[in-house]
Amino acid sequence: MKRRATKEDVLLAVQNFIARNGIRAVRVDEVAQSVGISKRTLYELF
């Protein structure tokens, strides 16, 4: 069974995207995909 993504997982993914590409390059779709959740789920978490 796959574990459910947490807010901490999303925040870590965002931090990694920012570190690699800068804040202007962060996209919600990419963050959600990297964590393995839908964009809607990401919005529900936050």
PDBQT receptor file of N, H, CA, C and O in Angstrom, charges set to zero:
ATOM      1  N   MET A   1       0.836  -1.179   0.000  1.00  0.00    +0.000 N 
ATOM      2  CA  MET A   1       0.000   0.000   0.000  1.00  0.00    +0.000 C 
ATOM      3  C   MET A   1       0.885   1.248   0.000  1.00  0.00    +0.000 C 
ATOM      4  O   MET A   1       1.827   1.347   0.786  1.00  0.00    +0.000 OA
ATOM      5  N   LYS A   2       0.581   2.183  -0.872  1.00  0.00    +0.000 N 
ATOM      6  H   LYS A   2      -0.184   2.103  -1.511  1.00  0.00    +0.000 HD
ATOM      7  CA  LYS A   2       1.352   3.414  -0.991  1.00  0.00    +0.000 C 
ATOM      8  C   LYS A   2       0.970   4.364   0.131  1.00  0.00    +0.000 C 
ATOM      9  O   LYS A   2      -0.210   4.542   0.434  1.00  0.00    +0.000 OA
ATOM     10  N   ARG A   3       1.974   4.969   0.742  1.00  0.00    +0.000 N 
ATOM     11  H   ARG A   3       2.932   4.824   0.495  1.00  0.00    +0.000 HD
ATOM     12  CA  ARG A   3       1.678   5.913   1.818  1.00  0.00    +0.000 C 
ATOM     13  C   ARG A   3       1.196   7.229   1.235  1.00  0.00    +0.000 C 
ATOM     14  O   ARG A   3       1.541   7.585   0.108  1.00  0.00    +0.000 OA
ATOM     15  N   ARG A   4       0.425   7.923   1.980  1.00  0.00    +0.000 N 
ATOM     16  H   ARG A   4       0.144   7.634   2.895  1.00  0.00    +0.000 HD
ATOM     17  CA  ARG A   4      -0.167   9.178   1.537  1.00  0.00    +0.000 C 
ATOM     18  C   ARG A   4       0.841  10.320   1.692  1.00  0.00    +0.000 C 
ATOM     19  O   ARG A   4       1.552  10.397   2.694  1.00  0.00    +0.000 OA
ATOM     20  N   ALA A   5       0.895  11.196   0.704  1.00  0.00    +0.000 N 
ATOM     21  H   ALA A   5       0.318  11.134  -0.110  1.00  0.00    +0.000 HD
ATOM     22  CA  ALA A   5       1.790  12.350   0.767  1.00  0.00    +0.000 C 
ATOM     23  C   ALA A   5       1.329  13.303   1.857  1.00  0.00    +0.000 C 
ATOM     24  O   ALA A   5       0.131  13.477   2.082  1.00  0.00    +0.000 OA
ATOM     25  N   THR A   6       2.280  13.910   2.523  1.00  0.00    +0.000 N 
ATOM     26  H   THR A   6       3.253  13.769   2.341  1.00  0.00    +0.000 HD
ATOM     27  CA  THR A   6       1.986  14.845   3.599  1.00  0.00    +0.000 C 
ATOM     28  C   THR A   6       2.392  16.260   3.189  1.00  0.00    +0.000 C 
ATOM     29  O   THR A   6       3.045  16.460   2.165  1.00  0.00    +0.000 OA
ATOM     30  N   LYS A   7       1.998  17.225   3.997  1.00  0.00    +0.000 N 
ATOM     31  H   LYS A   7       1.468  17.063   4.829  1.00  0.00    +0.000 HD
ATOM     32  CA  LYS A   7       2.417  18.608   3.751  1.00  0.00    +0.000 C 
ATOM     33  C   LYS A   7       3.934  18.711   3.741  1.00  0.00    +0.000 C 
ATOM     34  O   LYS A   7       4.505  19.464   2.952  1.00  0.00    +0.000 OA
ATOM     35  N   GLU A   8       4.582  17.958   4.612  1.00  0.00    +0.000 N 
ATOM     36  H   GLU A   8       4.118  17.347   5.253  1.00  0.00    +0.000 HD
ATOM     37  CA  GLU A   8       6.036  17.984   4.672  1.00  0.00    +0.000 C 
ATOM     38  C   GLU A   8       6.644  17.488   3.365  1.00  0.00    +0.000 C 
ATOM     39  O   GLU A   8       7.653  18.032   2.915  1.00  0.00    +0.000 OA
ATOM     40  N   ASP A   9       6.056  16.472   2.750  1.00  0.00    +0.000 N 
ATOM     41  H   ASP A   9       5.236  16.030   3.115  1.00  0.00    +0.000 HD
ATOM     42  CA  ASP A   9       6.535  15.966   1.461  1.00  0.00    +0.000 C 
ATOM     43  C   ASP A   9       6.441  17.056   0.392  1.00  0.00    +0.000 C 
ATOM     44  O   ASP A   9       7.358  17.235  -0.410  1.00  0.00    +0.000 OA
ATOM     45  N   VAL A  10       5.338  17.768   0.394  1.00  0.00    +0.000 N 
ATOM     46  H   VAL A  10       4.593  17.623   1.046  1.00  0.00    +0.000 HD
ATOM     47  CA  VAL A  10       5.129  18.838  -0.588  1.00  0.00    +0.000 C 
ATOM     48  C   VAL A  10       6.129  19.960  -0.347  1.00  0.00    +0.000 C 
ATOM     49  O   VAL A  10       6.733  20.464  -1.294  1.00  0.00    +0.000 OA
ATOM     50  N   LEU A  11       6.307  20.351   0.888  1.00  0.00    +0.000 N 
ATOM     51  H   LEU A  11       5.816  19.942   1.657  1.00  0.00    +0.000 HD
ATOM     52  CA  LEU A  11       7.242  21.433   1.194  1.00  0.00    +0.000 C 
ATOM     53  C   LEU A  11       8.672  21.065   0.812  1.00  0.00    +0.000 C 
ATOM     54  O   LEU A  11       9.417  21.907   0.313  1.00  0.00    +0.000 OA
ATOM     55  N   LEU A  12       9.052  19.832   1.041  1.00  0.00    +0.000 N 
ATOM     56  H   LEU A  12       8.447  19.147   1.447  1.00  0.00    +0.000 HD
ATOM     57  CA  LEU A  12      10.384  19.377   0.655  1.00  0.00    +0.000 C 
ATOM     58  C   LEU A  12      10.548  19.416  -0.864  1.00  0.00    +0.000 C 
ATOM     59  O   LEU A  12      11.595  19.825  -1.366  1.00  0.00    +0.000 OA
ATOM     60  N   ALA A  13       9.531  18.997  -1.583  1.00  0.00    +0.000 N 
ATOM     61  H   ALA A  13       8.681  18.664  -1.175  1.00  0.00    +0.000 HD
ATOM     62  CA  ALA A  13       9.579  19.042  -3.046  1.00  0.00    +0.000 C 
ATOM     63  C   ALA A  13       9.718  20.479  -3.532  1.00  0.00    +0.000 C 
ATOM     64  O   ALA A  13      10.501  20.755  -4.441  1.00  0.00    +0.000 OA
ATOM     65  N   VAL A  14       8.962  21.393  -2.932  1.00  0.00    +0.000 N 
ATOM     66  H   VAL A  14       8.326  21.168  -2.194  1.00  0.00    +0.000 HD
ATOM     67  CA  VAL A  14       9.035  22.801  -3.316  1.00  0.00    +0.000 C 
ATOM     68  C   VAL A  14      10.432  23.353  -3.028  1.00  0.00    +0.000 C 
ATOM     69  O   VAL A  14      10.997  24.071  -3.853  1.00  0.00    +0.000 OA
ATOM     70  N   GLN A  15      10.979  23.028  -1.885  1.00  0.00    +0.000 N 
ATOM     71  H   GLN A  15      10.520  22.445  -1.214  1.00  0.00    +0.000 HD
ATOM     72  CA  GLN A  15      12.326  23.487  -1.549  1.00  0.00    +0.000 C 
ATOM     73  C   GLN A  15      13.337  22.998  -2.578  1.00  0.00    +0.000 C 
ATOM     74  O   GLN A  15      14.227  23.747  -2.981  1.00  0.00    +0.000 OA
ATOM     75  N   ASN A  16      13.205  21.757  -3.000  1.00  0.00    +0.000 N 
ATOM     76  H   ASN A  16      12.483  21.148  -2.672  1.00  0.00    +0.000 HD
ATOM     77  CA  ASN A  16      14.123  21.199  -3.991  1.00  0.00    +0.000 C 
ATOM     78  C   ASN A  16      13.984  21.907  -5.332  1.00  0.00    +0.000 C 
ATOM     79  O   ASN A  16      14.988  22.218  -5.973  1.00  0.00    +0.000 OA
ATOM     80  N   PHE A  17      12.754  22.165  -5.765  1.00  0.00    +0.000 N 
ATOM     81  H   PHE A  17      11.938  21.912  -5.245  1.00  0.00    +0.000 HD
ATOM     82  CA  PHE A  17      12.531  22.881  -7.016  1.00  0.00    +0.000 C 
ATOM     83  C   PHE A  17      13.130  24.288  -6.947  1.00  0.00    +0.000 C 
ATOM     84  O   PHE A  17      13.766  24.739  -7.900  1.00  0.00    +0.000 OA
ATOM     85  N   ILE A  18      12.930  24.975  -5.831  1.00  0.00    +0.000 N 
ATOM     86  H   ILE A  18      12.413  24.608  -5.057  1.00  0.00    +0.000 HD
ATOM     87  CA  ILE A  18      13.463  26.327  -5.678  1.00  0.00    +0.000 C 
ATOM     88  C   ILE A  18      14.988  26.305  -5.713  1.00  0.00    +0.000 C 
ATOM     89  O   ILE A  18      15.607  27.141  -6.371  1.00  0.00    +0.000 OA
ATOM     90  N   ALA A  19      15.585  25.363  -5.016  1.00  0.00    +0.000 N 
ATOM     91  H   ALA A  19      15.082  24.684  -4.482  1.00  0.00    +0.000 HD
ATOM     92  CA  ALA A  19      17.045  25.273  -4.969  1.00  0.00    +0.000 C 
ATOM     93  C   ALA A  19      17.639  25.009  -6.349  1.00  0.00    +0.000 C 
ATOM     94  O   ALA A  19      18.703  25.532  -6.681  1.00  0.00    +0.000 OA
ATOM     95  N   ARG A  20      16.954  24.199  -7.147  1.00  0.00    +0.000 N 
ATOM     96  H   ARG A  20      16.090  23.774  -6.877  1.00  0.00    +0.000 HD
ATOM     97  CA  ARG A  20      17.482  23.853  -8.468  1.00  0.00    +0.000 C 
ATOM     98  C   ARG A  20      17.211  24.916  -9.524  1.00  0.00    +0.000 C 
ATOM     99  O   ARG A  20      18.078  25.210 -10.347  1.00  0.00    +0.000 OA
ATOM    100  N   ASN A  21      16.014  25.491  -9.504  1.00  0.00    +0.000 N 
ATOM    101  H   ASN A  21      15.310  25.252  -8.835  1.00  0.00    +0.000 HD
ATOM    102  CA  ASN A  21      15.592  26.314 -10.635  1.00  0.00    +0.000 C 
ATOM    103  C   ASN A  21      15.212  27.747 -10.277  1.00  0.00    +0.000 C 
ATOM    104  O   ASN A  21      15.003  28.567 -11.171  1.00  0.00    +0.000 OA
ATOM    105  N   GLY A  22      15.121  28.055  -9.010  1.00  0.00    +0.000 N 
ATOM    106  H   GLY A  22      15.291  27.389  -8.285  1.00  0.00    +0.000 HD
ATOM    107  CA  GLY A  22      14.667  29.383  -8.595  1.00  0.00    +0.000 C 
ATOM    108  C   GLY A  22      13.163  29.388  -8.396  1.00  0.00    +0.000 C 
ATOM    109  O   GLY A  22      12.450  28.552  -8.951  1.00  0.00    +0.000 OA
ATOM    110  N   ILE A  23      12.690  30.329  -7.605  1.00  0.00    +0.000 N 
ATOM    111  H   ILE A  23      13.270  31.007  -7.155  1.00  0.00    +0.000 HD
ATOM    112  CA  ILE A  23      11.279  30.343  -7.212  1.00  0.00    +0.000 C 
ATOM    113  C   ILE A  23      10.345  30.596  -8.393  1.00  0.00    +0.000 C 
ATOM    114  O   ILE A  23       9.222  30.091  -8.408  1.00  0.00    +0.000 OA
ATOM    115  N   ARG A  24      10.789  31.364  -9.371  1.00  0.00    +0.000 N 
ATOM    116  H   ARG A  24      11.701  31.774  -9.359  1.00  0.00    +0.000 HD
ATOM    117  CA  ARG A  24       9.918  31.677 -10.515  1.00  0.00    +0.000 C 
ATOM    118  C   ARG A  24       9.668  30.476 -11.415  1.00  0.00    +0.000 C 
ATOM    119  O   ARG A  24       8.737  30.491 -12.221  1.00  0.00    +0.000 OA
ATOM    120  N   ALA A  25      10.481  29.443 -11.288  1.00  0.00    +0.000 N 
ATOM    121  H   ALA A  25      11.237  29.430 -10.634  1.00  0.00    +0.000 HD
ATOM    122  CA  ALA A  25      10.327  28.262 -12.137  1.00  0.00    +0.000 C 
ATOM    123  C   ALA A  25       9.464  27.177 -11.497  1.00  0.00    +0.000 C 
ATOM    124  O   ALA A  25       9.183  26.163 -12.136  1.00  0.00    +0.000 OA
ATOM    125  N   VAL A  26       9.041  27.370 -10.252  1.00  0.00    +0.000 N 
ATOM    126  H   VAL A  26       9.270  28.193  -9.733  1.00  0.00    +0.000 HD
ATOM    127  CA  VAL A  26       8.239  26.355  -9.561  1.00  0.00    +0.000 C 
ATOM    128  C   VAL A  26       6.822  26.360 -10.129  1.00  0.00    +0.000 C 
ATOM    129  O   VAL A  26       6.185  27.410 -10.222  1.00  0.00    +0.000 OA
ATOM    130  N   ARG A  27       6.337  25.181 -10.508  1.00  0.00    +0.000 N 
ATOM    131  H   ARG A  27       6.854  24.328 -10.433  1.00  0.00    +0.000 HD
ATOM    132  CA  ARG A  27       5.000  25.027 -11.072  1.00  0.00    +0.000 C 
ATOM    133  C   ARG A  27       4.213  24.016 -10.232  1.00  0.00    +0.000 C 
ATOM    134  O   ARG A  27       4.739  22.975  -9.840  1.00  0.00    +0.000 OA
ATOM    135  N   VAL A  28       2.971  24.335  -9.969  1.00  0.00    +0.000 N 
ATOM    136  H   VAL A  28       2.543  25.181 -10.288  1.00  0.00    +0.000 HD
ATOM    137  CA  VAL A  28       2.113  23.487  -9.134  1.00  0.00    +0.000 C 
ATOM    138  C   VAL A  28       2.013  22.093  -9.735  1.00  0.00    +0.000 C 
ATOM    139  O   VAL A  28       2.093  21.101  -9.011  1.00  0.00    +0.000 OA
ATOM    140  N   ASP A  29       1.842  22.007 -11.036  1.00  0.00    +0.000 N 
ATOM    141  H   ASP A  29       1.777  22.813 -11.624  1.00  0.00    +0.000 HD
ATOM    142  CA  ASP A  29       1.740  20.699 -11.690  1.00  0.00    +0.000 C 
ATOM    143  C   ASP A  29       2.977  19.837 -11.437  1.00  0.00    +0.000 C 
ATOM    144  O   ASP A  29       2.863  18.645 -11.151  1.00  0.00    +0.000 OA
ATOM    145  N   GLU A  30       4.152  20.444 -11.543  1.00  0.00    +0.000 N 
ATOM    146  H   GLU A  30       4.245  21.412 -11.775  1.00  0.00    +0.000 HD
ATOM    147  CA  GLU A  30       5.393  19.702 -11.335  1.00  0.00    +0.000 C 
ATOM    148  C   GLU A  30       5.548  19.251  -9.890  1.00  0.00    +0.000 C 
ATOM    149  O   GLU A  30       5.994  18.135  -9.626  1.00  0.00    +0.000 OA
ATOM    150  N   VAL A  31       5.180  20.121  -8.958  1.00  0.00    +0.000 N 
ATOM    151  H   VAL A  31       4.818  21.028  -9.173  1.00  0.00    +0.000 HD
ATOM    152  CA  VAL A  31       5.271  19.763  -7.536  1.00  0.00    +0.000 C 
ATOM    153  C   VAL A  31       4.348  18.587  -7.238  1.00  0.00    +0.000 C 
ATOM    154  O   VAL A  31       4.762  17.608  -6.618  1.00  0.00    +0.000 OA
ATOM    155  N   ALA A  32       3.110  18.685  -7.676  1.00  0.00    +0.000 N 
ATOM    156  H   ALA A  32       2.773  19.481  -8.180  1.00  0.00    +0.000 HD
ATOM    157  CA  ALA A  32       2.142  17.613  -7.423  1.00  0.00    +0.000 C 
ATOM    158  C   ALA A  32       2.614  16.301  -8.034  1.00  0.00    +0.000 C 
ATOM    159  O   ALA A  32       2.541  15.252  -7.394  1.00  0.00    +0.000 OA
ATOM    160  N   GLN A  33       3.092  16.359  -9.257  1.00  0.00    +0.000 N 
ATOM    161  H   GLN A  33       3.151  17.212  -9.777  1.00  0.00    +0.000 HD
ATOM    162  CA  GLN A  33       3.554  15.138  -9.930  1.00  0.00    +0.000 C 
ATOM    163  C   GLN A  33       4.757  14.534  -9.210  1.00  0.00    +0.000 C 
ATOM    164  O   GLN A  33       4.840  13.313  -9.074  1.00  0.00    +0.000 OA
ATOM    165  N   SER A  34       5.678  15.358  -8.753  1.00  0.00    +0.000 N 
ATOM    166  H   SER A  34       5.610  16.349  -8.863  1.00  0.00    +0.000 HD
ATOM    167  CA  SER A  34       6.871  14.832  -8.088  1.00  0.00    +0.000 C 
ATOM    168  C   SER A  34       6.549  14.154  -6.765  1.00  0.00    +0.000 C 
ATOM    169  O   SER A  34       7.264  13.249  -6.335  1.00  0.00    +0.000 OA
ATOM    170  N   VAL A  35       5.473  14.591  -6.120  1.00  0.00    +0.000 N 
ATOM    171  H   VAL A  35       4.892  15.326  -6.469  1.00  0.00    +0.000 HD
ATOM    172  CA  VAL A  35       5.061  13.998  -4.843  1.00  0.00    +0.000 C 
ATOM    173  C   VAL A  35       4.117  12.811  -5.069  1.00  0.00    +0.000 C 
ATOM    174  O   VAL A  35       3.916  11.984  -4.180  1.00  0.00    +0.000 OA
ATOM    175  N   GLY A  36       3.545  12.745  -6.272  1.00  0.00    +0.000 N 
ATOM    176  H   GLY A  36       3.709  13.417  -6.994  1.00  0.00    +0.000 HD
ATOM    177  CA  GLY A  36       2.656  11.627  -6.585  1.00  0.00    +0.000 C 
ATOM    178  C   GLY A  36       1.211  11.879  -6.211  1.00  0.00    +0.000 C 
ATOM    179  O   GLY A  36       0.474  10.947  -5.890  1.00  0.00    +0.000 OA
ATOM    180  N   ILE A  37       0.801  13.153  -6.255  1.00  0.00    +0.000 N 
ATOM    181  H   ILE A  37       1.399  13.910  -6.516  1.00  0.00    +0.000 HD
ATOM    182  CA  ILE A  37      -0.578  13.500  -5.949  1.00  0.00    +0.000 C 
ATOM    183  C   ILE A  37      -1.132  14.351  -7.089  1.00  0.00    +0.000 C 
ATOM    184  O   ILE A  37      -0.387  14.828  -7.945  1.00  0.00    +0.000 OA
ATOM    185  N   SER A  38      -2.439  14.530  -7.082  1.00  0.00    +0.000 N 
ATOM    186  H   SER A  38      -3.044  14.143  -6.387  1.00  0.00    +0.000 HD
ATOM    187  CA  SER A  38      -3.059  15.394  -8.086  1.00  0.00    +0.000 C 
ATOM    188  C   SER A  38      -2.936  16.851  -7.651  1.00  0.00    +0.000 C 
ATOM    189  O   SER A  38      -2.680  17.154  -6.486  1.00  0.00    +0.000 OA
ATOM    190  N   LYS A  39      -3.123  17.731  -8.610  1.00  0.00    +0.000 N 
ATOM    191  H   LYS A  39      -3.331  17.485  -9.557  1.00  0.00    +0.000 HD
ATOM    192  CA  LYS A  39      -3.088  19.161  -8.305  1.00  0.00    +0.000 C 
ATOM    193  C   LYS A  39      -4.193  19.512  -7.311  1.00  0.00    +0.000 C 
ATOM    194  O   LYS A  39      -3.998  20.334  -6.415  1.00  0.00    +0.000 OA
ATOM    195  N   ARG A  40      -5.333  18.891  -7.476  1.00  0.00    +0.000 N 
ATOM    196  H   ARG A  40      -5.492  18.224  -8.203  1.00  0.00    +0.000 HD
ATOM    197  CA  ARG A  40      -6.456  19.141  -6.566  1.00  0.00    +0.000 C 
ATOM    198  C   ARG A  40      -6.096  18.746  -5.129  1.00  0.00    +0.000 C 
ATOM    199  O   ARG A  40      -6.400  19.475  -4.185  1.00  0.00    +0.000 OA
ATOM    200  N   THR A  41      -5.454  17.600  -4.975  1.00  0.00    +0.000 N 
ATOM    201  H   THR A  41      -5.207  17.008  -5.742  1.00  0.00    +0.000 HD
ATOM    202  CA  THR A  41      -5.044  17.154  -3.646  1.00  0.00    +0.000 C 
ATOM    203  C   THR A  41      -4.054  18.128  -3.028  1.00  0.00    +0.000 C 
ATOM    204  O   THR A  41      -4.119  18.405  -1.831  1.00  0.00    +0.000 OA
ATOM    205  N   LEU A  42      -3.144  18.645  -3.832  1.00  0.00    +0.000 N 
ATOM    206  H   LEU A  42      -3.091  18.419  -4.805  1.00  0.00    +0.000 HD
ATOM    207  CA  LEU A  42      -2.178  19.622  -3.331  1.00  0.00    +0.000 C 
ATOM    208  C   LEU A  42      -2.909  20.856  -2.811  1.00  0.00    +0.000 C 
ATOM    209  O   LEU A  42      -2.595  21.361  -1.733  1.00  0.00    +0.000 OA
ATOM    210  N   TYR A  43      -3.879  21.337  -3.574  1.00  0.00    +0.000 N 
ATOM    211  H   TYR A  43      -4.134  20.928  -4.450  1.00  0.00    +0.000 HD
ATOM    212  CA  TYR A  43      -4.650  22.493  -3.118  1.00  0.00    +0.000 C 
ATOM    213  C   TYR A  43      -5.444  22.176  -1.847  1.00  0.00    +0.000 C 
ATOM    214  O   TYR A  43      -5.601  23.043  -0.988  1.00  0.00    +0.000 OA
ATOM    215  N   GLU A  44      -5.941  20.955  -1.721  1.00  0.00    +0.000 N 
ATOM    216  H   GLU A  44      -5.813  20.251  -2.419  1.00  0.00    +0.000 HD
ATOM    217  CA  GLU A  44      -6.689  20.582  -0.513  1.00  0.00    +0.000 C 
ATOM    218  C   GLU A  44      -5.768  20.532   0.712  1.00  0.00    +0.000 C 
ATOM    219  O   GLU A  44      -6.191  20.849   1.824  1.00  0.00    +0.000 OA
ATOM    220  N   LEU A  45      -4.508  20.133   0.502  1.00  0.00    +0.000 N 
ATOM    221  H   LEU A  45      -4.164  19.876  -0.401  1.00  0.00    +0.000 HD
ATOM    222  CA  LEU A  45      -3.564  20.106   1.615  1.00  0.00    +0.000 C 
ATOM    223  C   LEU A  45      -3.251  21.508   2.122  1.00  0.00    +0.000 C 
ATOM    224  O   LEU A  45      -3.014  21.712   3.312  1.00  0.00    +0.000 OA
ATOM    225  N   PHE A  46      -3.255  22.457   1.217  1.00  0.00    +0.000 N 
ATOM    226  H   PHE A  46      -3.448  22.292   0.249  1.00  0.00    +0.000 HD
ATOM    227  CA  PHE A  46      -2.919  23.827   1.573  1.00  0.00    +0.000 C 
ATOM    228  C   PHE A  46      -4.073  24.756   1.376  1.00  0.00    +0.000 C 
ATOM    229  O   PHE A  46      -3.952  25.954   1.632  1.00  0.00    +0.000 OA
TER     230      PHE A  46
